[in-house]
Amino acid sequence: MGSTTLPTTQKALVVPSQGVPGEVRDDIPVPEPSSTQVLVKVLYAAINPVDVFTTQLGLLVEAWPFVPGSEASGVVVKAGSDAVSPLGGKFKEGDIVSGCVRLGVAGHGTFAEYFLLDAEVAVPKPKALTLPQAATVAVGALTAFLGIFGELGISIEGIEEGKGQGGGKWIIVFGGAGATGKFAVQALKLAGYKVVTTCSTKSFELVKSLGADATVDYKLAPDEIVEQVKQITERELDLAFDAVSVNNDLVAKIFTAIPSSSGQRLYTTTNDWDPAPDAALGFITKGITLGPIGRPESAELNKKLTSWIPVINRLLGSGKLKPGDYSVEGTGVEGIQQAWDAQKSGKLGNKKVIVKIADE
């Protein structure tokens, strides 16, 4: 599609102000990419918990009315002169990409027909993935890599060759069946760790198929979870990853019950709003903050993501990282609210909810 054929306005789901229901409008300007951005025609948009946080709590939203949506796959219809792909070379019209956008910034919301994506954090679609699958991987994979190879400081060396340097040490992942948890379990196995994960009993087989060595029912009483983790890990556990943002108290109980074997204990969590556990308990807490992605002031974060995207791309392409299950719950911009309601209802379990916005 040549840039001369682009419309000047587009259809989008617009939230007028904080906490107010969204409404479909067709008079939203089609944004213009900067020299380091691409304009993407949305093919599939994903629904994420952060979309609720932005619209209900106003987190990161720069101005109202606001077009939400944080993740999508689509086709580049216009590329800035310096829009360089993390894989090398410049993006061009017709390239298929996915990504996590700048949250809360006008022109970047994916609940629309077109959105802006910063080239340095765009995820080119591996041939092995379908377009719907591509819409489901960026947020989960980038969050997992940021927690594992960023906050926990685990080495990324050798993970593509199956020669990760974890040495068979145990790590616990809370919420291994969720969008981020699935990628965390897989990446940690590639990094050479043994993984115990909490999830529902109906997800035990799924997470084991992704590489989890042991599973614990997250619905058990905390003391029972602690006891099971102690037995599974044979009292050697110094790393923890919370993919579901609700386990600060539980990790404190676990680390208190299991003496440290290394002298340094680290806990990383997607919860970067609640107070961190007391450092006097003997472990350091590091929040996973993907929210500022793409913004110019987030140069250090963007640089890390740019370095990891080629690895993620190759692992997805080779099947060593597998995307999760998804469910298409709506069609067109008009179908977004229906899909959003389906995601909030919880009836689809750990399936990622997506909307088919347009044909390729």
C-alpha positions in Angstrom: 0.0 0.0 0.0 1.5 3.3 -1.0 1.5 6.1 1.5 -0.5 8.3 -0.9 -3.5 6.0 -0.5 -3.6 6.4 3.3 -6.8 7.9 4.8 -6.5 11.0 7.0 -9.0 9.7 9.6 -9.7 6.3 11.0 -12.0 4.3 13.2 -11.0 3.7 16.8 -12.3 2.8 20.2 -12.1 6.0 22.2 -12.3 6.3 26.0 -13.5 9.9 26.7 -12.2 10.1 30.3 -11.0 7.9 33.1 -13.4 5.1 34.0 -15.9 6.0 31.3 -16.9 3.3 28.8 -15.3 3.4 25.3 -17.1 4.5 22.2 -16.3 3.8 18.5 -15.6 6.9 16.5 -14.5 7.3 12.9 -13.0 10.8 13.0 -9.7 10.0 14.7 -6.7 11.3 12.9 -4.3 8.8 11.3 -1.0 9.6 13.0 2.2 10.4 11.2 5.3 8.4 12.1 8.5 10.1 13.2 11.8 9.3 11.5 12.3 6.4 13.8 8.8 5.0 13.8 6.5 2.9 11.6 2.8 3.4 10.9 1.1 0.0 11.2 -2.2 -1.1 9.8 -3.8 -3.3 12.5 -4.6 -6.8 11.5 -5.1 -8.4 15.0 -5.2 -6.5 18.3 -4.7 -8.2 21.6 -6.5 -7.5 24.9 -4.1 -7.1 27.9 -4.7 -6.4 31.6 -2.8 -3.2 31.2 -5.5 -1.9 29.0 -7.8 -1.9 32.0 -5.2 -0.2 34.2 -4.8 2.7 31.7 -8.5 3.3 31.1 -9.8 2.7 34.7 -6.9 4.1 36.7 -5.5 6.5 34.2 -2.0 5.0 34.5 0.5 6.5 32.0 -2.3 8.2 30.0 -1.0 11.6 28.8 -4.3 13.1 27.8 -8.0 12.3 27.4 -9.9 11.3 25.3 -7.7 8.2 24.8 -7.4 5.3 22.4 -6.3 2.3 24.5 -4.6 -0.9 23.2 -1.1 -2.0 23.9 -0.3 -4.9 21.6 -1.1 -5.9 18.0 0.2 -7.4 14.8 -0.1 -5.7 11.5 1.5 -4.5 8.2 3.8 -1.5 7.9 2.1 1.1 5.6 4.6 3.9 6.2 8.2 3.9 7.6 10.3 6.7 8.9 13.6 7.4 7.2 15.5 6.0 10.1 13.1 3.3 11.2 15.7 0.5 11.7 14.6 -3.0 12.6 16.1 -4.8 15.6 17.0 -7.5 13.1 19.0 -5.0 11.1 18.1 -3.0 7.9 15.3 -0.5 7.6 11.6 -1.3 7.8 9.7 -0.9 4.6 6.1 -0.9 3.5 4.6 -4.4 3.5 6.7 -5.7 6.4 4.7 -7.6 9.0 5.4 -6.6 12.6 4.0 -6.9 16.1 4.8 -5.1 19.2 4.1 -3.5 22.5 3.4 0.2 22.0 4.2 3.4 24.0 1.4 3.1 26.6 -0.8 6.1 27.1 0.5 8.1 24.2 -1.8 9.5 21.5 -1.4 7.7 18.1 0.0 4.6 19.7 -3.2 2.8 20.9 -3.9 -0.4 19.0 -7.7 -0.3 19.4 -7.8 1.4 16.1 -7.2 0.9 12.4 -3.6 2.3 12.5 -1.1 2.8 15.2 2.5 4.1 15.7 5.3 1.7 16.7 8.8 2.7 17.6 11.0 0.7 15.2 13.7 -0.2 17.8 11.1 -2.2 19.9 9.1 -3.6 17.0 9.1 -7.4 16.7 9.2 -8.6 13.1 6.9 -11.6 12.5 8.8 -14.9 12.3 7.6 -17.0 9.3 6.7 -19.8 11.6 4.0 -17.7 13.3 0.5 -16.9 12.0 -0.7 -13.3 12.1 -3.0 -14.0 15.1 -0.2 -15.7 17.0 2.1 -12.7 16.2 -0.4 -10.4 18.0 0.0 -12.5 21.2 3.7 -12.6 21.8 5.3 -9.2 22.3 4.0 -8.2 25.7 4.5 -11.6 27.3 7.9 -12.3 25.8 9.4 -8.9 26.4 8.1 -8.8 30.0 9.6 -12.3 30.6 12.9 -11.4 29.1 13.0 -8.1 31.0 12.4 -9.9 34.3 14.8 -12.8 33.6 17.7 -11.3 31.7 17.3 -7.8 33.1 16.1 -7.7 36.7 17.3 -11.2 37.8 20.6 -10.7 35.9 20.5 -14.2 34.4 22.9 -14.8 31.5 21.3 -15.0 28.0 24.5 -16.7 26.7 23.9 -20.1 25.1 20.1 -20.1 25.4 19.6 -20.6 21.6 21.9 -23.6 21.6 20.4 -25.2 24.6 23.6 -24.4 26.6 22.2 -22.0 29.2 24.3 -21.3 32.2 21.8 -21.9 35.0 23.5 -25.1 36.1 20.2 -26.8 37.0 19.4 -24.5 39.9 15.8 -24.1 40.9 13.7 -21.0 40.3 10.0 -20.4 41.1 7.6 -18.8 38.6 4.3 -17.7 40.0 1.6 -17.9 37.4 3.3 -20.1 34.8 0.2 -20.6 32.7 -0.4 -16.9 32.0 0.8 -14.9 29.0 4.0 -13.8 30.6 4.4 -16.9 32.7 4.4 -19.2 29.7 7.4 -17.3 28.2 9.1 -17.1 31.5 9.0 -20.9 32.0 10.3 -21.5 28.5 13.1 -18.9 28.7 14.3 -20.1 32.1 14.5 -23.7 30.8 16.5 -22.5 27.9 18.7 -20.7 30.4 19.5 -23.9 32.2 17.2 -23.7 35.2 14.8 -26.1 36.9 11.4 -24.5 37.1 8.7 -24.9 39.7 5.6 -23.0 38.9 2.3 -22.2 40.5 -0.9 -22.4 38.4 -4.3 -24.1 38.4 -4.4 -27.9 38.4 -6.0 -27.8 34.9 -2.9 -26.1 33.6 -0.4 -28.6 35.0 0.0 -30.5 31.8 0.3 -27.3 29.7 3.2 -25.8 31.8 4.9 -29.2 31.9 4.7 -29.4 28.1 6.5 -26.0 28.1 9.3 -27.3 30.3 8.2 -26.8 33.9 9.9 -29.4 36.1 7.3 -29.2 38.9 3.9 -27.7 39.5 2.0 -26.4 42.6 -1.7 -25.6 42.8 -1.9 -21.9 43.4 -5.2 -22.3 45.2 -3.6 -24.2 48.1 -3.2 -22.4 51.4 0.1 -20.4 51.5 1.6 -22.8 54.1 0.9 -25.8 51.9 2.5 -24.0 48.9 5.6 -23.3 51.0 5.8 -26.9 52.1 5.5 -28.3 48.6 8.1 -25.8 47.3 10.5 -26.8 50.1 10.2 -30.5 49.2 10.4 -30.0 45.4 13.5 -27.7 45.5 15.2 -29.7 48.3 15.5 -26.4 50.2 17.6 -24.7 47.5 15.9 -21.7 46.0 17.3 -18.2 45.5 15.4 -16.8 42.6 11.7 -16.0 42.1 9.6 -14.5 39.2 6.1 -13.3 39.8 4.2 -13.1 36.5 0.8 -12.3 38.1 1.7 -9.4 40.5 0.1 -10.8 43.6 2.7 -12.9 45.4 4.8 -10.5 47.5 3.6 -12.1 50.8 4.0 -15.6 49.5 7.5 -15.2 48.2 8.5 -13.7 51.6 7.1 -16.8 53.3 8.9 -19.1 50.9 12.3 -17.4 51.2 11.9 -17.3 55.0 11.2 -21.0 55.1 14.1 -21.9 52.8 17.6 -20.7 53.9 19.6 -19.1 51.2 22.2 -21.3 49.5 24.0 -18.6 47.6 24.1 -15.4 49.7 22.2 -13.4 47.0 18.5 -13.8 46.6 16.5 -12.0 44.0 12.8 -11.6 43.4 11.3 -9.9 40.3 7.6 -9.1 39.9 5.3 -7.5 37.4 3.8 -5.6 40.4 5.6 -2.3 40.4 3.0 -0.4 42.4 2.7 -2.2 45.8 5.4 -1.7 48.4 8.2 -4.2 47.9 8.7 -6.9 50.6 11.0 -5.9 53.5 14.6 -6.1 52.4 15.5 -7.2 55.9 14.0 -10.6 55.0 17.1 -11.3 53.0 16.2 -10.8 49.4 16.2 -8.0 46.9 13.0 -7.1 45.0 13.1 -5.7 41.5 10.0 -4.5 39.7 9.5 -5.3 36.0 8.7 -2.0 34.3 7.8 -2.4 30.7 5.3 0.6 30.8 7.7 3.3 29.5 8.6 1.2 26.4 9.5 3.2 23.3 9.6 6.6 25.0 12.7 8.6 24.2 13.4 9.0 28.0 13.5 5.2 28.2 16.7 4.8 26.2 18.3 2.2 28.5 15.1 0.0 28.5 14.7 0.3 24.7 18.3 -0.6 24.2 17.9 -3.8 26.2 14.7 -4.8 24.4 16.4 -4.1 21.0 19.2 -6.5 21.9 16.7 -9.3 23.0 14.2 -9.0 20.1 16.5 -10.9 17.6 16.9 -13.7 20.1 13.1 -13.8 20.7 12.5 -13.8 17.0 14.9 -16.7 16.3 13.5 -18.7 19.2 9.9 -18.2 18.0 11.0 -19.1 14.5 12.7 -22.3 15.6 9.8 -23.4 17.9 12.0 -23.2 21.0 9.7 -20.5 22.3 6.0 -21.4 21.7 3.2 -18.8 21.7 0.3 -19.5 23.9 -3.3 -20.4 22.9 -5.6 -17.5 21.8 -9.2 -16.9 21.1 -10.6 -14.5 18.4 -13.5 -12.8 20.2 -14.5 -10.0 17.8 -14.2 -8.5 14.3 -13.4 -4.9 13.4 -13.0 -2.0 15.7 -16.6 -2.5 16.7 -15.7 -6.0 18.0 -13.1 -4.7 20.5 -15.6 -4.1 23.4 -17.0 -7.6 23.1 -13.5 -9.1 23.2 -12.6 -6.8 26.1 -15.6 -8.1 28.0 -14.7 -11.7 27.2 -11.2 -11.1 28.6 -12.5 -9.5 31.8 -15.0 -12.3 32.4 -12.2 -14.8 32.8 -14.2 -17.5 30.9 -11.4 -18.1 28.5 -8.9 -19.0 31.2 -5.3 -18.5 30.1 -6.1 -18.0 26.4 -5.1 -14.6 25.0 -8.1 -12.7 23.7 -7.6 -11.1 20.3 -9.7 -9.2 17.8 -9.4 -9.4 14.0 -9.4 -5.8 12.9 -8.7 -6.2 9.2 -7.6 -8.6 6.5 -4.0 -8.5 5.3 
